[in-house]
Amino acid sequence: MSDKGDMGIPEEESFEALLDAYGDGLGEELKSGDKVDATVISIGESSVYVNTGTKSDGVVDRMELTDDEGELTVGVGDSVTLYVVSATESEVVLSRQMSGAGTMEMLFDAFSSKTPVEGKVNEQIKGGFSVSLLGKRAFCPVSQIDISFVEKGEEFIGKSFPFLVTRIEGEGKNIVISRRKLLEAELEEVRAAFLEGLSEGDTLEAKVIKLMPYGAFMELHAGVEGMAHISELSWSRVQSCEEAVSVGDTIPVKVLKVDTVEGKNAPRIALSVKQASQDPWELVGDTMRVGEQFSGKVVRLAPFGAFVEVAPGTEGLVHVSEMSYTKRILKPEDAVTQGETVQVVVKAIDLEKKRLSLSMRDAHGDPWQGVALKYPVGSKVAGTVEKKESYGIFVKLEPGVTGLLPKSKLAEAADAAALSSAKPGTEVTLLVDAVDEEKRRITLVSTEAADGASNWKGYTEKPKGKSEAAMGTMGELLMAAMKKKK
């Protein structure tokens, strides 16, 4: 028995028959334009080799299988869809896209299978661009050449791009193509991958692309947008988005919420600019002390006072009672205006409730402080009539310091009639009868009594009290001087 018989191979089968059997199931020979689902079998420095499913392996330029950063997107064993550029007995050259001169059959095939076809933009014409596509003239509407609005069409002239055939009419005389549909498909893949890894609480960079009265729209990734409400743009209180951000700014944001919207592919993403940075109230305990003075901006008025921002995102309240020592404030508009810069003193800090109590009047000093020394009992003072009441006449001695000429003292005055008829603003000269600095009271009397005696003399005989010591000493010196003259 022969060796072939020993191997179990019938003697009548030839070597050619064995070769044919080897090729069974490998498919027919390839031709230009064919679409191939190939498997990567080897990767070289400049080329990638693939199994085409036929007797001939294929080769594709390595650059066609890399991303924008030059990184290879496939590995050995991966499957990739390619198109035959040329096929010989020794070599099959493949490409990611159809290119070069082709036939109408290939265009119809690309149209029906939605296969990208490489084309070169020749010129800009009315409504779009003239493109050479597999040896044919095609039309790409200006809205379909890119995803974004096209301002300068000349930037596309002379460049080659992959296109999708969207319409063929008149046996190929009218071919309409789109690049935008391919870009949107690519963008959708990238967007889906990004959204899959996006979680609430993430902090990332975003670009401001549009401002609205209610918030700022930002691009988180290609094809992925979110919105930061105006209240989330800054720890400071802002009236408009423009006060916090500008279109084109790239800033850190925090993802607050990702909501799926029924009927839409894109989710609704809520963002925060302020929460991507530290809450300024966390620094107040280390940067502010009661009694310290700051310059702040009036950001809001309320019936009971004004809110003043003393640091970015840190506001405090100046109650109407803390606005002035020199005049009575009934409503904050009488003392300040929104947007005005004022000096304030910190009166109280409540970190737990995030509250600051501020005072404007303390920043300018209390005019009643030291008033007993400034207006000693028995001293002659000049002032202006401020107002009249049933119980006496109020006389303004200086801004914030007003004395009272009581009705009982007015009746004893030699010039009672003149004082009673004095109108507000009239200048008068009186004597200080009593001072209570703690209660902010100064009692005044006329310089002459009704009987013609000088009221001033009476103070030289009074014992020295807390607020009269200085005047008592002065009176004693004057009396001694008068005795010497006698």
C-alpha positions as CSV (number, residue, x, y, z in Angstrom):
1,M,0.0,0.0,0.0
2,S,1.3,3.5,-0.9
3,D,2.1,6.3,1.5
4,K,-1.1,8.1,0.4
5,G,-3.1,5.1,1.3
6,D,-1.5,5.0,4.8
7,M,-2.4,8.7,5.3
8,G,-6.1,7.9,4.5
9,I,-6.0,10.0,1.3
10,P,-7.6,8.3,-1.7
11,E,-5.0,7.6,-4.4
12,E,-7.2,9.2,-7.1
13,E,-7.1,12.7,-5.4
14,S,-4.4,15.0,-6.8
15,F,-2.5,17.9,-5.1
16,E,-4.7,20.4,-7.1
17,A,-7.8,18.9,-5.5
18,L,-6.3,19.3,-2.1
19,L,-5.5,23.0,-2.8
20,D,-9.0,23.6,-4.0
21,A,-10.4,22.0,-0.8
22,Y,-8.2,24.4,1.2
23,G,-9.8,27.3,-0.5
24,D,-13.4,26.2,0.1
25,G,-15.4,28.7,2.1
26,L,-12.8,31.5,1.7
27,G,-15.1,33.5,-0.6
28,E,-14.8,34.8,-4.1
29,E,-11.9,37.0,-5.4
30,L,-12.2,40.6,-4.4
31,K,-12.6,43.6,-6.8
32,S,-12.3,47.3,-6.4
33,G,-15.1,48.9,-4.3
34,D,-16.0,45.7,-2.4
35,K,-16.8,46.1,1.3
36,V,-14.9,43.7,3.5
37,D,-15.3,42.8,7.2
38,A,-11.6,42.0,7.9
39,T,-9.8,40.7,11.0
40,V,-6.4,42.2,12.0
41,I,-3.7,39.5,11.9
42,S,-0.5,41.6,12.1
43,I,0.5,45.2,12.8
44,G,3.6,46.7,11.2
45,E,5.3,50.1,11.5
46,S,3.4,51.7,8.5
47,S,0.8,49.0,7.6
48,V,-1.8,46.8,9.2
49,Y,-2.4,43.3,7.7
50,V,-5.8,41.8,7.7
51,N,-7.5,38.5,6.9
52,T,-10.1,39.4,4.1
53,G,-11.8,36.0,4.2
54,T,-10.4,35.1,0.8
55,K,-7.3,33.5,-0.4
56,S,-5.5,36.9,-0.3
57,D,-4.8,38.8,2.8
58,G,-5.1,42.6,2.7
59,V,-3.1,45.6,3.7
60,V,-4.2,49.0,5.0
61,D,-2.2,52.1,5.8
62,R,-1.7,52.2,9.5
63,M,-2.6,55.9,9.6
64,E,-6.1,55.1,8.6
65,L,-6.6,53.2,11.8
66,T,-5.4,55.8,14.2
67,D,-7.3,58.5,16.1
68,D,-6.7,62.3,16.1
69,E,-3.7,61.8,18.5
70,G,-2.0,59.2,16.4
71,E,-3.0,56.3,18.6
72,L,-3.9,53.0,16.9
73,T,-7.5,52.1,17.4
74,V,-7.3,48.4,16.6
75,G,-5.4,45.4,17.8
76,V,-4.6,41.9,16.6
77,G,-7.9,39.9,16.4
78,D,-10.1,43.0,16.1
79,S,-12.6,43.2,13.3
80,V,-12.7,46.3,11.0
81,T,-14.9,47.2,8.0
82,L,-12.8,48.2,5.0
83,Y,-13.2,48.8,1.2
84,V,-11.1,47.4,-1.6
85,V,-9.0,50.1,-3.4
86,S,-7.2,47.6,-5.6
87,A,-6.9,43.8,-5.8
88,T,-4.2,41.7,-7.6
89,E,-3.2,38.1,-7.2
90,S,-0.4,39.1,-4.9
91,E,-1.9,42.0,-2.9
92,V,-5.3,43.5,-1.8
93,V,-5.1,47.2,-0.9
94,L,-7.8,48.3,1.5
95,S,-9.1,51.6,2.9
96,R,-11.6,52.8,5.5
97,Q,-13.5,54.7,2.8
98,M,-14.3,54.3,-0.8
99,S,-12.0,56.6,-2.9
100,G,-10.7,57.1,-6.3
101,A,-12.5,56.7,-9.6
102,G,-15.5,54.5,-9.4
103,T,-18.7,53.5,-11.1
104,M,-22.3,54.4,-10.6
105,E,-22.9,50.9,-9.3
106,M,-20.5,51.7,-6.4
107,L,-22.3,55.0,-5.7
108,F,-25.7,53.3,-5.6
109,D,-24.2,50.6,-3.4
110,A,-22.8,53.3,-1.1
111,F,-26.2,55.1,-1.1
112,S,-28.1,52.0,-0.2
113,S,-25.7,50.7,2.4
114,K,-25.0,54.2,3.9
115,T,-21.2,53.7,3.3
116,P,-18.9,56.8,3.5
117,V,-17.3,57.9,0.3
118,E,-14.3,60.1,0.0
119,G,-14.8,63.3,-2.0
120,K,-12.8,66.5,-2.8
121,V,-14.4,69.9,-2.4
122,N,-13.8,71.7,-5.7
123,E,-15.6,75.0,-5.4
124,Q,-18.3,76.9,-3.5
125,I,-21.5,77.4,-5.5
126,K,-24.9,78.8,-4.8
127,G,-26.3,77.1,-1.7
128,G,-23.3,74.8,-1.1
129,F,-20.3,73.1,-2.6
130,S,-19.4,71.2,-5.8
131,V,-17.6,67.9,-4.8
132,S,-15.8,65.3,-6.9
133,L,-17.0,61.9,-5.7
134,L,-15.8,58.6,-7.3
135,G,-15.3,60.5,-10.6
136,K,-18.8,62.1,-10.4
137,R,-19.9,65.6,-9.6
138,A,-21.9,65.8,-6.4
139,F,-23.6,68.7,-4.5
140,C,-23.2,69.2,-0.7
141,P,-25.5,71.9,0.8
142,V,-23.7,74.4,2.9
143,S,-25.7,73.2,6.0
144,Q,-24.3,69.7,5.4
145,I,-20.6,70.5,5.2
146,D,-20.1,70.8,8.9
147,I,-21.9,70.5,12.2
148,S,-21.4,74.2,13.2
149,F,-22.5,77.2,11.2
150,V,-20.2,77.9,8.3
151,E,-19.0,81.5,8.1
152,K,-16.1,81.0,5.6
153,G,-16.9,78.5,3.0
154,E,-13.5,79.0,1.3
155,E,-11.8,77.1,4.1
156,F,-13.2,73.8,2.7
157,I,-12.1,74.4,-0.9
158,G,-9.4,71.9,-2.1
159,K,-9.8,69.6,0.9
160,S,-11.0,66.0,0.9
161,F,-13.5,64.6,3.4
162,P,-15.7,61.4,3.8
163,F,-19.3,62.0,2.7
164,L,-22.6,60.1,2.9
165,V,-24.6,59.9,-0.3
166,T,-28.1,61.0,0.7
167,R,-29.8,61.2,-2.7
168,I,-29.2,60.0,-6.3
169,E,-31.5,61.1,-9.1
170,G,-31.6,61.1,-12.9
171,E,-29.3,58.0,-13.2
172,G,-26.5,59.9,-11.3
173,K,-26.9,63.3,-12.8
174,N,-28.1,64.7,-9.4
175,I,-26.1,63.4,-6.5
176,V,-26.6,65.0,-3.1
177,I,-24.2,64.3,-0.2
178,S,-23.7,65.1,3.4
179,R,-20.6,65.4,5.6
180,R,-22.6,66.5,8.6
181,K,-24.5,63.2,9.0
182,L,-21.2,61.4,9.4
183,L,-19.9,64.0,11.9
184,E,-23.1,63.8,13.9
185,A,-22.8,60.0,14.0
186,E,-19.2,60.2,15.2
187,L,-20.2,62.8,17.7
188,E,-23.0,60.7,19.0
189,E,-20.6,57.9,19.7
190,V,-18.2,60.2,21.5
191,R,-21.1,61.8,23.4
192,A,-22.5,58.5,24.5
193,A,-19.2,57.3,25.8
194,F,-18.7,60.6,27.8
195,L,-22.2,60.5,29.3
196,E,-21.7,56.9,30.3
197,G,-18.8,58.0,32.6
198,L,-20.5,61.2,33.8
199,S,-21.8,61.2,37.4
200,E,-23.5,63.7,39.7
201,G,-20.9,65.3,41.9
202,D,-18.2,65.3,39.3
203,T,-16.1,68.4,38.9
204,L,-14.7,69.1,35.4
205,E,-13.8,71.9,33.0
206,A,-16.6,73.5,30.9
207,K,-16.7,76.2,28.2
208,V,-19.3,79.0,28.4
209,I,-21.1,79.0,25.0
210,K,-24.3,81.0,25.6
211,L,-25.7,83.4,28.2
212,M,-29.4,83.7,28.9
213,P,-31.2,85.9,31.5
214,Y,-31.8,82.8,33.7
215,G,-28.4,81.1,33.4
216,A,-25.3,80.1,31.3
217,F,-25.1,77.2,28.9
218,M,-21.8,75.4,28.9
219,E,-20.1,72.7,26.8
220,L,-18.8,69.9,28.9
221,H,-17.6,67.7,26.0
222,A,-18.1,67.6,22.2
223,G,-21.9,67.4,21.8
224,V,-22.6,67.5,25.6
225,E,-24.1,70.7,27.1
226,G,-25.3,71.6,30.5
227,M,-26.7,74.8,32.2
228,A,-25.7,76.6,35.4
229,H,-28.6,78.6,36.8
230,I,-27.8,82.3,37.5
231,S,-28.0,81.5,41.3
232,E,-25.2,78.9,40.8
233,L,-22.8,81.1,38.9
234,S,-21.2,82.8,41.9
235,W,-21.1,82.8,45.7
236,S,-21.7,86.6,45.3
237,R,-25.2,87.8,44.5
238,V,-25.4,88.7,40.7
239,Q,-28.1,90.5,38.8
240,S,-27.1,89.1,35.4
241,C,-25.0,86.2,34.1
242,E,-22.5,88.7,32.5
243,E,-21.5,89.8,36.0
244,A,-20.1,86.3,36.7
245,V,-19.0,84.7,33.4
246,S,-18.3,85.5,29.7
247,V,-18.9,83.6,26.5
248,G,-15.7,81.7,25.8
249,D,-14.6,81.3,29.4
250,T,-13.3,77.8,30.4
251,I,-14.0,77.3,34.0
252,P,-14.4,74.4,36.6
253,V,-18.0,73.3,37.2
254,K,-19.7,70.8,39.4
255,V,-22.3,68.4,38.0
256,L,-25.4,68.8,40.3
257,K,-27.9,66.6,38.4
258,V,-28.2,64.5,35.2
259,D,-31.8,63.9,34.2
260,T,-33.0,61.9,31.3
261,V,-35.7,63.6,29.2
262,E,-38.5,61.6,27.7
263,G,-38.3,61.7,23.9
264,K,-34.9,63.1,23.8
265,N,-31.4,61.6,23.4
266,A,-29.7,64.3,25.3
267,P,-30.1,64.4,29.1
268,R,-30.7,67.6,31.1
269,I,-27.5,68.4,33.0
270,A,-27.6,70.9,35.9
271,L,-24.2,72.6,36.7
272,S,-22.8,74.8,39.4
273,V,-19.8,77.2,39.1
274,K,-19.8,78.3,42.7
275,Q,-19.9,74.8,44.2
276,A,-16.8,73.9,42.2
277,S,-14.9,76.3,44.6
278,Q,-14.8,76.6,48.3
279,D,-17.7,78.2,50.2
280,P,-16.4,81.6,51.3
281,W,-18.2,81.2,54.6
282,E,-15.8,78.4,55.5
283,L,-13.1,81.1,55.6
284,V,-15.0,83.7,57.7
285,G,-14.0,82.3,61.0
286,D,-10.3,82.7,60.1
287,T,-10.5,86.1,58.2
288,M,-13.0,88.2,60.2
289,R,-13.2,89.4,63.8
290,V,-15.8,91.4,65.7
291,G,-14.8,95.0,65.7
292,E,-12.9,94.9,62.4
293,Q,-13.8,97.4,59.7
294,F,-14.3,96.6,56.0
295,S,-15.3,98.3,52.8
296,G,-18.3,96.6,51.3
297,K,-20.9,96.9,48.4
298,V,-24.6,97.3,49.1
299,V,-26.1,94.4,47.2
300,R,-29.7,94.4,48.4
301,L,-32.1,96.6,50.3
302,A,-34.9,95.3,52.5
303,P,-37.5,97.2,54.6
304,F,-35.4,96.6,57.8
305,G,-31.9,97.3,56.4
306,A,-29.3,96.8,53.8
307,F,-27.2,93.7,52.9
308,V,-23.6,94.5,52.3
309,E,-21.0,92.2,50.7
310,V,-17.8,92.5,52.6
311,A,-16.0,89.7,50.7
312,P,-16.9,87.7,47.6
313,G,-19.9,85.6,48.6
314,T,-20.0,86.9,52.2
315,E,-22.9,89.3,53.0
316,G,-24.0,90.9,56.2
317,L,-26.9,93.0,57.4
318,V,-26.8,96.6,58.4
319,H,-30.0,97.2,60.3
320,V,-31.6,100.7,59.9
321,S,-30.8,101.4,63.5
322,E,-27.1,100.9,62.7
323,M,-26.9,103.2,59.7
324,S,-26.3,106.6,61.3
325,Y,-25.7,108.4,64.5
326,T,-26.2,111.7,63.0
327,K,-29.8,111.3,61.7
328,R,-32.8,109.1,62.2
329,I,-33.1,106.5,59.5
330,L,-36.7,105.2,58.9
331,K,-35.9,103.2,55.7
332,P,-32.5,102.1,54.2
333,E,-33.1,104.2,51.1
334,D,-32.7,107.3,53.2
335,A,-29.0,106.4,53.9
336,V,-27.7,104.1,51.0
337,T,-28.4,103.0,47.5
338,Q,-27.9,99.6,45.9
339,G,-24.4,99.3,44.4
340,E,-22.9,101.9,46.7
341,T,-19.6,101.2,48.5
342,V,-19.8,101.8,52.3
343,Q,-17.6,101.4,55.4
344,V,-18.9,98.9,58.0
345,V,-17.8,97.4,61.3
346,V,-18.5,93.8,62.2
347,K,-20.7,93.6,65.3
348,A,-21.5,89.9,65.4
349,I,-20.7,86.7,63.5
350,D,-22.9,83.6,63.4
351,L,-21.0,80.9,61.4
352,E,-23.7,78.2,61.9
353,K,-26.4,80.4,60.4
354,K,-24.0,82.2,58.0
355,R,-25.0,85.6,59.3
356,L,-23.0,88.8,59.8
357,S,-24.3,91.8,61.8
358,L,-22.7,95.0,60.5
359,S,-22.8,98.7,61.5
360,M,-22.2,101.7,59.3
361,R,-22.5,104.2,62.1
362,D,-19.8,102.6,64.2
363,A,-17.4,102.9,61.2
364,H,-17.7,106.7,61.4
365,G,-17.6,107.0,65.1
366,D,-20.2,107.8,67.8
367,P,-20.6,111.6,68.1
368,W,-22.0,111.1,71.7
369,Q,-18.7,109.5,72.8
370,G,-17.0,112.1,75.1
371,V,-19.9,114.6,74.8
372,A,-19.8,115.3,78.6
373,L,-16.3,116.7,78.2
374,K,-17.1,118.5,74.9
375,Y,-20.3,120.1,76.3
376,P,-19.6,120.6,80.1
377,V,-22.5,121.7,82.3
378,G,-22.7,125.5,82.5
379,S,-20.9,126.0,79.1
380,K,-22.5,128.3,76.5
381,V,-23.3,126.5,73.2
382,A,-24.6,127.6,69.8
383,G,-27.0,125.5,67.8
384,T,-29.9,125.6,65.4
385,V,-33.6,124.9,66.2
386,E,-34.3,121.4,64.8
387,K,-38.0,121.0,65.7
388,K,-40.6,121.9,68.3
389,E,-42.7,119.6,70.4
390,S,-45.3,120.1,73.1
391,Y,-42.7,119.3,75.8
392,G,-39.9,121.6,74.5
393,I,-37.6,122.7,71.7
394,F,-34.9,120.4,70.1
395,V,-31.7,122.2,69.3
396,K,-29.0,120.6,67.0
397,L,-25.5,121.2,68.4
398,E,-23.7,119.2,65.8
399,P,-24.5,116.3,63.4
400,G,-25.8,113.5,65.6
401,V,-25.9,115.5,68.8
402,T,-29.2,117.2,69.8
403,G,-30.1,118.9,73.0
404,L,-33.6,119.7,74.5
405,L,-34.8,123.0,75.9
406,P,-37.6,121.7,78.1
407,K,-40.9,123.6,78.2
408,S,-40.5,124.2,82.0
409,K,-37.0,125.8,81.3
410,L,-38.4,127.8,78.4
411,A,-41.0,129.4,80.6
412,E,-38.3,130.7,82.9
413,A,-36.2,132.3,80.1
414,A,-36.0,136.1,79.6
415,D,-36.2,135.5,75.8
416,A,-39.0,132.9,76.0
417,A,-41.1,134.6,73.4
418,A,-38.3,134.8,70.9
419,L,-37.3,131.1,71.5
420,S,-40.9,130.0,71.2
421,S,-41.3,131.7,67.8
422,A,-38.0,130.6,66.4
423,K,-38.4,128.5,63.3
424,P,-36.4,125.3,62.4
425,G,-32.9,126.4,61.3
426,T,-32.8,129.5,63.5
427,E,-29.5,129.9,65.3
428,V,-29.7,130.2,69.1
429,T,-27.3,130.4,72.0
430,L,-28.1,128.5,75.2
431,L,-26.4,127.0,78.3
432,V,-25.9,123.3,79.1
433,D,-27.9,122.5,82.1
434,A,-27.3,118.7,82.3
435,V,-25.5,115.9,80.4
436,D,-26.3,112.2,80.4
437,E,-23.9,110.6,77.9
438,E,-25.2,107.0,78.5
439,K,-28.8,108.0,77.7
440,R,-27.7,110.4,75.0
441,R,-29.4,113.4,76.6
442,I,-28.4,117.1,76.9
443,T,-30.7,119.5,78.7
444,L,-30.4,123.2,77.7
445,V,-31.6,126.4,79.3
446,S,-31.7,130.1,78.2
447,T,-28.6,132.2,79.1
448,E,-30.9,134.8,80.9
449,A,-33.6,134.0,83.4
450,A,-37.0,135.8,83.3
451,D,-36.0,138.0,86.3
452,G,-33.0,139.3,84.4
453,A,-30.5,137.2,86.3
454,S,-27.8,135.3,84.4
455,N,-28.5,131.6,84.5
456,W,-24.7,131.1,84.1
457,K,-24.0,132.2,87.7
458,G,-26.1,129.4,89.1
459,Y,-23.6,126.8,87.8
460,T,-20.7,128.3,89.8
461,E,-22.5,127.5,93.0
462,K,-23.3,123.9,92.1
463,P,-21.2,121.0,93.6
464,K,-18.9,119.3,91.2
465,G,-20.5,116.2,89.7
466,K,-19.3,113.6,87.2
467,S,-20.2,115.8,84.3
468,E,-19.6,119.2,85.9
469,A,-16.1,118.8,87.3
470,A,-14.4,120.6,84.3
471,M,-16.9,123.6,84.5
472,G,-16.6,123.9,88.3
473,T,-12.9,124.4,88.0
474,M,-13.4,127.0,85.3
475,G,-16.0,128.8,87.5
476,E,-13.7,129.0,90.4
477,L,-10.9,130.5,88.4
478,L,-13.3,133.1,86.9
479,M,-14.6,134.1,90.4
480,A,-11.1,134.5,91.7
481,A,-10.2,136.8,88.8
482,M,-13.3,138.9,89.5
483,K,-12.4,139.3,93.2
484,K,-8.9,140.6,92.3
485,K,-10.4,143.4,90.1
486,K,-12.5,144.6,93.0
